[in-house]
Structures are given as structure tokens and as C-alpha cells.
Amino acid sequence: MNQGHYPAKLWAHIQPLSDNQASFQEAANEWEFDFEDHIKHDGVNCPCGHVNIHILCNIRNPKTLQTAIVGNECIKWFGEHLKAVADIARHLTSIQGTYVGPTKKGYQLQFQVNGNHSVVKQRQIIEGYFGKASAYGREGRWCIAVYDEREMKNELVEGAKYTLNIIPRNSRSTSAVKSFVMEMHSAQLEQ
């Protein structure tokens, strides 16, 4: 990342929120992907000056505890690892999966998904960045586990196919361990 090629407005926004304020490259390395939002109606503006952005990357700085929102294009200025995670997050809408049932502990829902989906194929990137991936092999099939924040478990039918919309989040436990959390946003029964 060449310091002379980043958007000046983005640097002006990120600099006071960063611990290392001497260079954009050093400051950018402090930031982590937090979650991605999709805005359906009027978009918002990115700190770089792009207007009407509909895919927003929420990032946070664990050193300063500051957060920021940047567009899905400007995430690239924060390094390839954040861009890769944001790209994976972008593909978590309209996943087709068959409901397998809740996990043993009951607070996550399991869906069997196609092994060619990016959340399966790029699980090593997710594991490398977050330490854990929500995609795993189960009895020769690929599954994902999603948190049931909307308490949809009682509405789902085991064996039925659903189109899932998932919101990825970077979650920290009290021990400050990062993990990739996939939270269920909606599940529509396939006809």
C-alpha cells in the first residue's frame, strides 16, 4: 500500500481514530473488520467522499476502541486480509441451505450448504483471520452454523430448503478472542 495513493479524505477521517497517526499504512494495520451492512434504500457516504454507498464495512480499532464505516471499495486500503473478509461477507446473502437442526448447545442453527459456496471454499481465510470458521464438514457434507438471534428455530422445518440471509460479525468474547459469527437475518422457505 503506497501512502501516496490512498484517498486523502479517508486518511483525514481515520487518522484521529488511530493509535499510530504518523502514516496511513501503520494506522490501517490497526483496524479489524467488524461487520458489513447492506443498505436497501438511500445509501450513506463513505469518508473518502463516495456518495450513496449501499454496502458498508464497519471496522474497529482494538487499540483505540474506535469504530468507523467505510465503503466496500475503500476497505481495500486496510489490507488484503480485510478486503478478503469483506468479500466473503458480501456473499452471505441468498445462501441456499437445508435445515439440519440446532447445534448440540442449541443456540446455533445448522444448515447443509453447497461445498462450492465461498463460505466453505474460503473458510481457511476466515479461520486465519478470526481463528474459527462457521463452515465445517459433517458426515461427508458441508454445514454452516448461524446464531439464532431472531429466535427462528421454532419456525424452521428440519430437511426443508431455505434461502438464508446472514449478517457476519466479528465477535469478541470476554477473553478478547476474535471469532466469525454468522447471525441469521432471515430464512425464506424454498418453494
Backbone bond lengths (Angstrom), bond angles and torsions (degrees), N, CA, C in turn:
res aa  C-N    CA-C-N  psi(-1)  N-CA   C-N-CA  omega(-1)  CA-C   N-CA-C  phi
1 M - - - 1.453 - - 1.525 107.11 -
2 N 1.291 116.57 118.03 1.450 122.41 179.99 1.520 108.42 -88.21
3 Q 1.317 116.14 124.53 1.459 120.21 -175.40 1.520 112.00 -59.22
4 G 1.315 118.61 -27.36 1.452 121.34 -178.35 1.508 114.40 -78.60
5 H 1.320 118.87 -6.41 1.457 121.22 -174.38 1.527 114.80 -110.26
6 Y 1.279 119.82 4.68 1.459 121.74 177.77 1.528 108.74 -86.94
7 P 1.297 117.70 154.28 1.472 119.40 177.02 1.532 111.11 -65.14
8 A 1.304 115.89 127.02 1.472 121.06 -177.38 1.523 112.01 -59.90
9 K 1.342 117.71 -37.28 1.469 120.45 180.00 1.526 111.19 -66.02
10 L 1.338 117.00 -35.96 1.458 120.84 178.20 1.530 109.76 -64.78
11 W 1.331 117.51 -43.74 1.455 121.84 178.50 1.523 110.50 -63.34
12 A 1.313 117.16 -41.09 1.468 120.49 178.90 1.526 111.33 -61.98
13 H 1.327 116.87 -31.69 1.467 121.28 179.39 1.534 111.09 -78.22
14 I 1.316 117.68 -42.47 1.462 122.88 -173.71 1.525 112.41 -80.06
15 Q 1.318 118.10 -33.26 1.465 121.86 -174.67 1.531 113.59 -53.12
16 P 1.344 119.96 -51.84 1.479 118.20 -178.19 1.533 113.52 -70.41
17 L 1.327 117.36 -13.74 1.460 121.01 179.82 1.524 112.37 -92.73
18 S 1.331 116.27 -4.36 1.464 122.11 -174.57 1.521 111.13 -104.22
19 D 1.328 115.71 155.60 1.450 121.91 176.91 1.532 109.68 -75.07
20 N 1.324 116.31 -50.12 1.458 121.47 178.54 1.522 107.96 -91.27
21 Q 1.305 116.75 106.78 1.461 121.32 -175.58 1.521 112.98 -103.19
22 A 1.339 117.15 8.02 1.461 120.36 -177.09 1.527 113.01 -77.06
23 S 1.327 117.55 -37.53 1.463 119.79 -179.21 1.523 109.94 -142.72
24 F 1.318 115.16 149.76 1.454 119.98 179.54 1.522 110.67 -62.54
25 Q 1.334 117.01 -42.69 1.464 120.34 -177.57 1.524 111.55 -58.71
26 E 1.318 117.31 -46.24 1.466 120.68 178.83 1.528 111.25 -65.35
27 A 1.307 116.52 -43.40 1.469 120.42 179.62 1.527 110.43 -64.28
28 A 1.319 117.20 -42.83 1.471 121.33 -177.93 1.523 111.64 -60.74
29 N 1.327 116.93 -33.44 1.468 120.42 -179.74 1.524 113.10 -69.06
30 E 1.315 117.64 -14.16 1.464 121.10 179.17 1.526 112.47 -78.93
31 W 1.308 117.68 -19.76 1.466 121.74 -169.23 1.516 111.87 -88.71
32 E 1.352 115.08 146.97 1.469 123.87 177.86 1.515 109.76 -121.04
33 F 1.315 115.68 150.16 1.459 121.17 171.22 1.519 107.88 -68.05
34 D 1.327 117.52 135.43 1.462 120.97 177.64 1.524 109.08 -109.71
35 F 1.320 117.87 -62.59 1.454 121.03 174.42 1.514 109.12 -163.47
36 E 1.321 115.27 169.73 1.459 121.14 -178.69 1.520 109.18 -118.83
37 D 1.321 115.91 139.92 1.466 122.33 177.03 1.516 109.15 -116.61
38 H 1.319 115.45 144.24 1.461 121.95 174.38 1.526 107.05 -114.35
39 I 1.315 116.45 118.81 1.459 122.23 -178.96 1.523 107.66 -98.47
40 K 1.330 117.29 119.88 1.463 121.16 -175.78 1.526 112.84 -81.97
41 H 1.309 118.32 -35.94 1.463 120.84 -174.55 1.524 109.42 -98.69
42 D 1.285 118.16 -129.40 1.460 121.44 179.60 1.521 109.71 -61.07
43 G 1.323 115.61 126.33 1.449 120.11 179.01 1.517 111.24 -76.71
44 V 1.304 116.08 -179.93 1.459 121.91 176.94 1.521 108.54 -117.21
45 N 1.305 116.40 172.99 1.456 121.21 -178.25 1.515 110.65 -97.93
46 C 1.319 115.95 141.47 1.460 122.97 174.96 1.528 107.98 -83.35
47 P 1.323 118.28 148.99 1.464 119.53 177.72 1.532 113.93 -57.34
48 C 1.335 118.03 -21.08 1.464 120.75 -179.44 1.524 111.82 -74.04
49 G 1.335 116.19 -16.80 1.454 120.12 -178.91 1.523 114.04 115.46
50 H 1.335 118.16 -13.51 1.469 119.59 175.62 1.525 108.98 -62.47
51 V 1.317 116.64 137.69 1.462 120.64 -177.00 1.521 110.84 -110.43
52 N 1.328 114.35 158.28 1.458 123.04 175.40 1.535 112.65 57.76
53 I 1.325 115.77 47.00 1.464 122.35 178.65 1.530 108.23 -78.49
54 H 1.327 116.75 135.86 1.466 120.81 -179.02 1.530 113.17 -109.02
55 I 1.332 117.44 -18.74 1.465 120.87 176.26 1.521 106.82 -115.53
56 L 1.324 115.19 113.54 1.460 121.77 -174.57 1.517 110.52 -112.52
57 C 1.314 115.99 135.38 1.455 121.45 175.50 1.521 108.31 -104.54
58 N 1.298 115.43 117.82 1.456 121.65 177.08 1.526 107.05 -89.84
59 I 1.322 115.83 124.01 1.454 120.63 -179.02 1.525 108.60 -122.40
60 R 1.333 115.70 159.18 1.455 119.00 178.05 1.526 109.69 -142.23
61 N 1.293 113.56 153.87 1.452 121.46 -179.13 1.530 107.79 -110.43
62 P 1.340 117.88 108.22 1.465 119.53 -177.69 1.533 113.60 -67.51
63 K 1.326 117.64 -19.56 1.474 119.98 178.58 1.525 111.43 -75.11
64 T 1.336 116.15 -40.27 1.469 119.73 -176.26 1.524 112.58 -105.61
65 L 1.336 116.82 -8.49 1.466 124.11 -177.36 1.538 112.07 63.99
66 Q 1.323 116.98 19.55 1.454 122.22 177.80 1.529 110.10 -88.68
67 T 1.321 116.06 154.75 1.452 121.73 175.53 1.526 108.81 -124.63
68 A 1.322 115.04 158.74 1.461 120.65 178.22 1.524 108.27 -151.91
69 I 1.306 115.14 159.04 1.458 121.77 176.21 1.519 107.01 -119.81
70 V 1.332 115.61 128.51 1.459 120.90 175.66 1.520 108.40 -129.69
71 G 1.311 116.32 158.88 1.457 120.99 178.19 1.518 111.35 -70.70
72 N 1.336 115.17 163.65 1.461 119.65 -177.65 1.526 112.78 -68.35
73 E 1.313 119.07 -14.30 1.463 121.21 173.71 1.526 110.70 -86.30
74 C 1.316 117.96 -39.45 1.474 121.32 -177.44 1.523 112.62 -72.62
75 I 1.322 118.54 -14.23 1.461 119.97 177.95 1.527 110.33 -59.69
76 K 1.339 117.09 -26.57 1.472 120.83 -179.04 1.533 111.88 -61.24
77 W 1.328 118.06 -26.07 1.458 121.02 -179.61 1.522 112.08 -70.17
78 F 1.322 117.41 -12.32 1.461 121.42 -178.06 1.520 111.96 -99.26
79 G 1.308 117.56 14.12 1.460 122.62 175.05 1.516 112.56 105.80
80 E 1.311 113.85 158.12 1.469 120.86 -178.02 1.519 112.19 -63.29
81 H 1.329 117.73 -33.31 1.467 119.37 -178.72 1.525 110.94 -63.73
82 L 1.336 118.35 -41.92 1.467 119.71 178.91 1.523 110.94 -70.87
83 K 1.317 117.52 -37.90 1.461 120.80 177.90 1.529 109.88 -62.49
84 A 1.337 117.44 -42.80 1.467 121.10 -179.53 1.526 111.02 -64.04
85 V 1.324 117.19 -43.46 1.466 120.80 179.11 1.524 110.04 -64.89
86 A 1.324 117.83 -41.93 1.466 121.22 178.82 1.526 110.87 -64.65
87 D 1.333 117.24 -37.62 1.472 120.19 177.47 1.525 110.94 -63.65
88 I 1.318 116.91 -41.15 1.468 120.49 177.71 1.530 109.60 -64.34
89 A 1.310 116.29 -44.63 1.466 120.74 -179.24 1.525 111.25 -59.41
90 R 1.309 117.38 -36.25 1.454 121.92 -178.16 1.537 111.58 -64.25
91 H 1.325 117.08 -24.86 1.466 121.00 -177.64 1.520 113.22 -93.62
92 L 1.309 117.83 15.51 1.462 120.38 -178.93 1.524 112.90 -95.49
93 T 1.311 117.10 13.01 1.462 120.07 173.91 1.514 107.48 -102.65
94 S 1.282 115.34 145.93 1.476 122.62 179.18 1.530 113.02 60.53
95 I 1.325 116.76 40.50 1.466 120.66 172.76 1.523 107.32 -79.66
96 Q 1.305 116.39 133.87 1.457 119.65 176.49 1.520 108.39 -98.94
97 G 1.331 115.06 126.86 1.448 119.89 -178.11 1.518 111.79 -150.26
98 T 1.305 114.65 155.53 1.463 122.08 177.79 1.527 108.20 -100.92
99 Y 1.318 115.84 127.21 1.465 120.26 -177.99 1.518 109.73 -68.77
100 V 1.338 115.78 123.65 1.460 122.58 -179.06 1.518 110.83 -97.49
101 G 1.327 116.68 -30.94 1.459 121.56 -178.60 1.513 110.08 133.07
102 P 1.321 116.64 177.06 1.471 119.68 179.36 1.525 110.95 -74.44
103 T 1.319 116.18 160.19 1.457 120.34 173.70 1.525 108.34 -70.17
104 K 1.320 116.04 170.71 1.469 119.91 -177.92 1.522 112.29 -57.57
105 K 1.330 116.86 -37.75 1.469 119.79 179.85 1.522 111.37 -79.02
106 G 1.330 117.56 -17.02 1.447 121.26 172.13 1.512 117.57 88.76
107 Y 1.322 119.57 -7.14 1.464 119.22 -177.25 1.528 113.24 -96.58
108 Q 1.331 117.06 -0.66 1.456 121.08 173.37 1.516 109.18 -124.55
109 L 1.332 115.07 152.68 1.458 121.89 176.87 1.513 108.38 -106.89
110 Q 1.337 116.65 142.23 1.454 121.34 -179.03 1.522 110.20 -109.15
111 F 1.334 115.52 134.25 1.457 122.09 176.73 1.521 108.73 -128.95
112 Q 1.321 115.55 133.62 1.454 120.01 173.71 1.524 107.42 -79.98
113 V 1.338 116.53 130.74 1.455 121.61 -177.28 1.516 110.26 -127.60
114 N 1.321 115.34 166.84 1.453 121.97 177.59 1.527 109.19 -67.30
115 G 1.313 116.39 134.09 1.463 121.40 -179.79 1.509 113.76 -65.89
116 N 1.334 117.53 -12.74 1.460 120.80 178.94 1.522 112.73 -91.43
117 H 1.315 118.04 -1.21 1.468 119.88 -179.97 1.525 109.17 -69.03
118 S 1.322 116.82 148.14 1.470 121.23 -176.40 1.526 112.77 -60.23
119 V 1.319 118.79 -31.92 1.465 119.90 -179.83 1.532 110.65 -66.52
120 V 1.337 116.98 -25.59 1.465 121.32 175.72 1.527 109.70 -86.46
121 K 1.323 116.32 -49.83 1.462 120.66 -175.77 1.526 112.67 -64.59
122 Q 1.316 117.29 -30.79 1.463 120.17 -177.13 1.523 112.41 -107.56
123 R 1.307 116.89 23.25 1.462 120.61 -178.61 1.519 111.90 -61.92
124 Q 1.348 118.09 -27.80 1.466 119.58 179.00 1.531 111.40 -67.18
125 I 1.335 117.36 -34.23 1.468 120.34 175.62 1.524 108.69 -65.93
126 I 1.340 115.94 -44.00 1.461 120.08 179.24 1.526 110.16 -61.87
127 E 1.340 116.79 -46.00 1.460 120.48 179.38 1.523 111.51 -63.75
128 G 1.337 116.75 -39.32 1.456 120.77 -179.82 1.517 112.42 -64.18
129 Y 1.313 116.44 -37.22 1.461 120.07 -177.78 1.526 111.82 -85.78
130 F 1.332 116.57 -43.56 1.464 120.57 -173.74 1.524 114.14 -101.38
131 G 1.335 117.54 -13.32 1.459 119.69 -179.51 1.515 113.54 87.66
132 K 1.333 117.42 -11.71 1.462 121.37 -178.84 1.524 107.89 -157.71
133 A 1.319 115.76 143.26 1.464 120.31 176.94 1.514 108.45 -117.01
134 S 1.312 115.92 151.39 1.458 120.64 179.68 1.519 112.41 -92.02
135 A 1.331 117.96 6.32 1.466 122.07 175.58 1.532 107.79 -107.60
136 Y 1.315 116.43 135.05 1.449 120.07 -176.65 1.525 109.53 -154.09
137 G 1.338 115.24 156.64 1.455 120.77 175.80 1.510 109.84 -81.89
138 R 1.343 115.00 138.47 1.467 120.11 179.53 1.519 107.24 -143.66
139 E 1.324 116.31 114.52 1.463 122.35 178.77 1.525 111.47 51.73
140 G 1.351 116.20 44.51 1.454 121.33 177.75 1.517 115.15 77.72
141 R 1.313 117.77 7.19 1.463 122.18 179.54 1.518 109.21 -125.86
142 W 1.333 115.67 159.70 1.458 120.57 178.21 1.516 109.88 -95.73
143 C 1.313 114.91 134.88 1.457 120.92 178.19 1.524 109.43 -130.13
144 I 1.318 114.57 157.27 1.449 121.20 169.37 1.524 107.33 -122.43
145 A 1.308 115.80 149.79 1.463 121.36 176.73 1.520 107.55 -115.24
146 V 1.309 116.29 128.01 1.464 121.41 -178.89 1.520 109.30 -124.56
147 Y 1.324 115.22 145.48 1.455 120.11 177.91 1.527 109.78 -74.48
148 D 1.300 115.23 142.45 1.458 122.80 -175.92 1.526 110.36 -101.24
149 E 1.346 116.12 59.78 1.466 120.72 -178.17 1.529 112.41 -63.67
150 R 1.306 116.93 -27.32 1.467 121.16 -178.36 1.529 112.23 -92.73
151 E 1.329 116.20 5.40 1.468 122.85 178.16 1.522 111.33 52.51
152 M 1.328 114.69 57.38 1.458 121.52 -178.53 1.530 112.11 -94.36
153 K 1.325 117.38 -6.00 1.464 121.78 -174.29 1.524 112.54 -50.29
154 N 1.324 118.00 -41.78 1.459 121.17 -176.37 1.526 113.11 -74.42
155 E 1.330 116.88 -15.37 1.465 120.72 179.94 1.522 112.44 -91.41
156 L 1.334 118.39 -13.80 1.456 122.15 -174.76 1.526 111.10 -91.86
157 V 1.315 115.55 148.46 1.460 122.14 -179.65 1.525 108.23 -112.62
158 E 1.328 116.55 123.05 1.465 119.95 178.98 1.524 109.88 -60.30
159 G 1.334 115.81 136.20 1.462 121.96 -179.34 1.524 113.60 88.72
160 A 1.325 118.27 -12.65 1.468 121.47 179.31 1.526 109.75 -82.95
161 K 1.334 115.29 150.37 1.459 121.28 179.68 1.529 109.59 -94.70
162 Y 1.335 114.60 137.24 1.453 121.21 -178.18 1.524 110.29 -131.04
163 T 1.322 115.11 152.84 1.458 121.30 167.27 1.520 105.56 -98.89
164 L 1.326 115.71 119.74 1.458 121.90 -173.29 1.514 111.22 -103.22
165 N 1.291 116.72 140.62 1.455 123.12 168.37 1.512 106.39 -117.42
166 I 1.316 115.25 118.71 1.458 121.40 -171.56 1.520 109.29 -119.23
167 I 1.312 115.93 138.86 1.459 122.32 175.78 1.525 107.33 -104.66
168 P 1.339 117.49 115.28 1.466 119.05 177.30 1.524 110.66 -82.31
169 R 1.306 115.71 143.74 1.465 120.62 178.41 1.521 109.06 -140.07
170 N 1.303 115.59 149.22 1.451 122.05 172.96 1.519 105.16 -93.60
171 S 1.307 116.88 113.38 1.463 120.52 -175.64 1.513 109.38 -110.70
172 R 1.313 115.82 140.34 1.464 120.76 175.68 1.517 108.68 -116.77
173 S 1.321 114.51 129.71 1.464 118.54 174.81 1.531 107.93 -79.68
174 T 1.300 116.97 -179.97 1.461 119.88 -179.96 1.524 111.25 -64.88
175 S 1.331 117.56 -20.59 1.465 119.90 177.89 1.526 111.57 -87.14
176 A 1.343 117.23 6.99 1.462 124.01 177.75 1.522 112.83 66.64
177 V 1.327 117.73 24.91 1.454 121.34 175.82 1.515 108.23 -86.39
178 K 1.346 116.17 127.98 1.454 120.09 179.61 1.523 109.92 -77.53
179 S 1.318 117.11 147.34 1.458 120.98 171.51 1.517 108.78 -150.80
180 F 1.298 115.77 151.97 1.453 123.00 -179.97 1.517 107.38 -88.87
181 V 1.310 116.59 113.09 1.453 121.71 -176.88 1.519 108.43 -107.51
182 M 1.305 115.79 126.30 1.459 120.06 175.49 1.517 107.31 -105.76
183 E 1.315 116.06 114.53 1.456 122.35 -177.42 1.524 109.19 -102.72
184 M 1.319 116.53 130.48 1.457 121.40 179.74 1.520 110.44 -66.60
185 H 1.310 116.46 125.66 1.466 120.87 175.32 1.532 109.11 -99.46
186 S 1.331 116.64 -45.30 1.463 120.40 176.10 1.519 109.46 -159.01
187 A 1.320 115.72 157.68 1.464 122.86 175.90 1.526 106.63 -140.08
188 Q 1.310 115.45 114.10 1.463 119.97 -178.61 1.528 108.48 -106.78
189 L 1.335 116.47 127.80 1.460 122.16 -178.89 1.516 109.70 -65.14
190 E 1.353 115.50 130.64 1.471 120.88 177.44 1.532 108.35 -74.43
191 Q 1.291 115.63 142.12 1.480 120.51 179.03 1.510 111.19 -89.12
